[in-house]
Amino acid sequence: MASATLPLRLRSNIRDLVTSPTSAVAIRTASLGKTIGYPISLDPEWPILWAALQPYYDDPATFIPGIARVIVSWCDVFTAWLEAEENEDGVERLLEEMNPVVKVVVEVLTTGTRPSTAWLPGKQLFVIGLPKAVLPPAGTIHAGLSSDFLSLFAPLSSSSLDAPVSTIASEDPEWADVSIEPQNRTPAALPRQSIAAQESASDRLPDLALIPRPEELLRRPPYWLLVSQDMDNRVVIQGSHAPSLECMEAYLKRWCRGNPHRVDRPPVVEVKMEQSAFGVGLMNDTLVLQGQAGKVSVMLVLVFIESVLEYAPVLETSTAGRVWEFKRVKGFK
């Protein structure tokens, strides 16, 4: 719904990039409708979206193209989900719950930094949520929406990697998938897998088709963390358990000091999460601490891993004080 209250440039972009029969949005929604067997009803409330998201777009010319990219990505991810054989049960359930017209609503999220989606069976519609933030790269958008579709009919649990960030879809707290009890106890050092344990393992390679996706595989303990300091101003933490990394990221960002020598006081250490190259959905596996004004000490990271996350050090892997390996055998609730 393009309103006359919108700037002329936005109305022009809506016409060219969304409603035009030759636009990518129109082509993708039509193709999705053919795949699912029902027409797609999509009519965003553009004035409401613009009023809520305008502060996050320095250049208004990028507003409609950005949302159009999200919708196109949503259509592509939805189509791939429908066509995947392993989703046959979920597709059947969705078709049973659907009306003859697939209604799609675009809303503004209250939390989260990436677009998300959810199916609301009570209202029989899909929600595409847009964050109150600059849109992430296309790869992150696609992976994040893929994660949402993978858990479309899965019950929300504390072990979920990516719970929906829309308040319409879920009321889960932000860190529900990390249960941490701050107790003062020192975890014991863990040895590497024993020879006896290796000898009791299967002597056959598993069937590739039966191996879970990386997202599922990494949810299971044991969890691993590998900390390395390759330069004085850089610390890299690689982890198999994404919520552990996300918890650490939030903590470090909260307590990082600002640079007193600059008026805008940016953090003296940039804390940046990096996405995994593997899997279908959105999955983070590396946290990078990059010093902006001098050296970065690894001490707080090591203490946090042992005393808060309660990982145990694997002593055999220490390399001249520059690499530290940790393992946790008990899963988080």
Residue pairs with C-beta under 8 A, 6 or more apart in sequence:
1 43
1 44
1 45
1 46
1 47
2 10
2 11
2 14
2 15
2 19
2 46
3 46
3 47
4 11
5 47
6 14
6 46
6 47
6 50
7 60
9 60
9 61
10 46
10 50
10 60
10 63
10 64
13 61
13 63
13 64
13 65
14 46
14 64
16 23
17 23
17 24
17 25
17 64
17 65
17 68
18 25
18 26
18 44
18 64
18 68
18 71
19 26
20 26
23 68
24 68
24 72
25 42
25 68
25 71
25 72
25 75
28 71
28 72
28 75
28 76
29 40
29 42
29 71
29 75
30 40
31 75
31 79
32 40
32 75
32 78
32 79
33 39
33 40
33 102
35 79
35 82
35 83
36 78
36 82
36 95
36 102
37 95
38 98
38 99
38 100
38 101
38 102
39 101
39 102
40 101
40 102
40 104
41 101
41 102
41 103
41 104
42 71
42 104
42 106
44 67
44 106
45 106
48 108
49 67
49 106
49 108
49 130
50 63
52 108
52 132
53 63
53 108
53 130
53 132
54 60
54 63
56 132
56 133
56 134
57 63
57 66
57 134
66 135
67 106
67 130
69 135
69 138
69 141
70 115
70 128
70 130
70 135
70 141
71 106
71 128
73 115
73 138
73 141
73 142
73 145
74 115
74 117
74 128
74 145
76 142
77 142
77 145
77 146
77 149
78 149
80 146
81 87
81 90
81 91
81 146
81 149
81 150
81 152
82 91
90 152
90 153
93 153
94 119
94 152
94 153
97 119
97 121
97 124
98 124
99 124
102 126
103 124
103 125
103 126
104 125
104 126
104 127
104 128
105 125
105 126
105 127
105 128
106 127
106 128
106 130
107 127
107 128
107 129
107 130
107 166
107 168
108 129
108 130
108 132
109 116
109 129
109 130
109 131
109 132
109 165
109 166
109 167
110 132
110 167
111 165
111 167
111 174
112 129
112 131
112 165
112 166
113 131
113 133
113 136
114 131
114 136
114 140
114 141
114 144
114 165
114 282
115 128
115 129
115 130
115 131
115 135
115 141
115 144
115 145
116 128
116 129
116 144
116 145
116 148
116 164
116 165
116 166
116 169
117 126
117 127
117 128
117 129
117 145
117 148
117 149
117 164
117 166
118 126
118 127
118 129
118 148
118 152
118 164
118 166
118 168
118 169
118 170
119 125
119 126
119 127
119 152
119 153
120 126
120 127
120 168
120 169
127 166
127 168
127 169
129 164
129 165
129 166
129 168
129 169
131 165
135 141
136 144
139 275
140 275
140 282
143 275
143 279
143 280
143 281
143 282
143 283
144 162
144 281
144 282
146 280
146 281
146 282
147 161
147 162
147 215
147 280
147 281
147 282
147 283
148 162
148 164
148 281
150 213
150 215
150 280
150 281
151 160
151 162
151 163
151 164
154 160
156 163
156 164
156 170
156 172
158 176
158 177
158 179
158 332
158 333
159 177
159 219
159 331
159 332
160 177
161 177
161 215
161 219
161 242
161 243
161 281
161 282
161 283
162 281
162 282
163 170
163 172
163 176
163 177
164 170
175 243
175 246
175 247
175 250
177 243
177 332
178 243
178 244
178 246
178 247
178 332
179 332
179 333
180 247
180 308
180 309
180 310
180 332
182 308
184 307
185 310
186 306
186 307
187 306
187 310
187 311
187 312
187 313
187 328
188 312
189 312
189 313
189 314
189 315
190 312
190 313
190 314
190 327
190 329
191 314
191 315
191 316
192 314
192 316
211 217
213 279
213 280
214 276
214 278
214 279
214 283
215 279
215 280
215 281
215 283
218 240
218 241
218 242
218 283
218 285
219 241
220 331
221 328
221 329
221 330
221 331
222 327
222 328
222 329
223 239
223 240
223 241
223 244
223 311
223 327
223 328
223 331
224 239
224 240
224 241
224 325
224 326
224 327
225 237
225 238
225 239
225 240
225 241
225 244
225 305
225 309
225 311
225 325
225 326
225 327
225 328
226 237
226 238
226 239
226 323
226 324
226 325
226 326
227 235
227 236
227 237
227 298
227 301
227 302
227 305
227 323
227 324
227 325
227 326
228 235
228 236
228 238
228 322
228 323
228 324
229 235
229 236
229 296
229 298
229 322
229 323
230 236
230 322
232 291
232 295
232 296
233 290
233 291
233 294
233 295
233 296
234 288
234 289
234 290
234 291
234 296
235 288
235 289
235 296
235 298
235 301
236 286
236 287
236 288
236 289
237 245
237 248
237 286
237 287
237 288
237 289
237 301
238 285
238 286
238 287
239 245
239 285
239 286
239 287
240 285
241 328
241 332
242 283
242 284
242 285
243 332
244 309
244 311
244 332
245 273
245 284
245 285
245 286
245 287
246 273
246 284
247 309
248 287
248 301
248 304
248 305
248 309
249 271
249 273
249 287
251 304
251 308
252 269
252 271
252 289
252 300
252 301
253 267
253 271
256 267
256 268
256 269
256 271
257 267
257 268
258 265
258 266
258 267
258 268
259 265
259 266
259 267
259 268
259 292
259 293
261 293
266 292
267 292
268 291
268 292
268 293
268 294
269 289
269 290
269 291
269 292
269 296
270 288
270 289
270 290
270 291
270 292
271 287
271 288
271 289
272 287
272 288
272 290
273 284
273 286
273 287
273 288
274 284
274 285
274 286
274 287
274 288
275 282
275 283
275 284
275 285
276 283
276 284
276 285
276 286
289 296
289 301
290 296
298 324
302 324
305 311
305 326
306 312
306 313
306 326
309 328
310 328
311 326
311 327
311 328
312 326
312 327
312 328
313 324
313 325
313 326
314 325
314 326
314 327
317 323
317 324
317 325
318 324
318 325
